[in-house]
Amino acid sequence: MLYAVDTCNTRGERVAFNQTSTFVQRAGGFGGRRTSERNVAPVDPPQREPDVSVREKTSVDQVSNCDVVECCFL
């Protein structure tokens, strides 16, 4: 499945476009196409330093929550 999302400012002008795809194992047999004319090629990232870089420390509680969530989806 291919998802396309426009992000607009308060004036309704598009400021970003995001496209993601989802692949579901063992789902199929419905005869759908494997390609799409709506697929947009990715843009190369700029060759410069980022405008902002933020680092945050992960707490012990967050790590344990991730372990629990991961176990639920295995």
N, C-alpha and C positions, 0 to 999 in steps of 0.2 A: 504494500500500500504506500502511496506517495502523498505526503501532506505538504501543503504550501500555506504559509502564514505571512500576512502583511502586518507590519507594525506602523501605526500612523501617529502623527502628533495631534495636538488639540485642534488644529486647523483641517485635519483630515488628509494631510499630505503624507505619502508613504516615506518613511525614513529608514526602513529596513525590510528585507525579505528573507525568510527562513524556509528552508525545504528539508524535510526529513523523510526517511523511508523506514518501513517496518517489514521485517521478515519473520514469519511465524513458522516454526518447525512443525512438520507433520500436518500442516493445514494446506489444503490444496485440492486438486481434483475437480476444481470448478471451471476449468477451461479458460481462465483469464489470460491476458497478454502478459509477457514477461518484460516488456519494455514500454516506455511511455514517451510520446512526443513532447510532453510537458516537463520532462526532466531538465533541470537547469545545471549547467556545468559550474563547479565551484570556482571562486575567484581566489587567486593567489594572495596570501597575506602581504601587507606592505613590508618593505625591507627597511624598517626603522625600529627604534626602541618603542615600547608601548607607552601610551599616554599616561597610564596609571598602572601600578602593580601593587596588589594588596596580599599580605600573608596573614593567615589566622591559624592559631593553634587549635588542633582538634582535641576536645576534652575526652576524658575517659568514658563519660556517659555516651557520647556520640559514637565512639568505637563499638561499645557493647550493643547499642541500638542497631548499628549496621549488621553486626553478626546475627542478631535475631531476625532481622528482615531478610537477610540473605538465606537463612535456613528455611524460611517460609516459602521461598520461591524455587528451591531445589527439587 
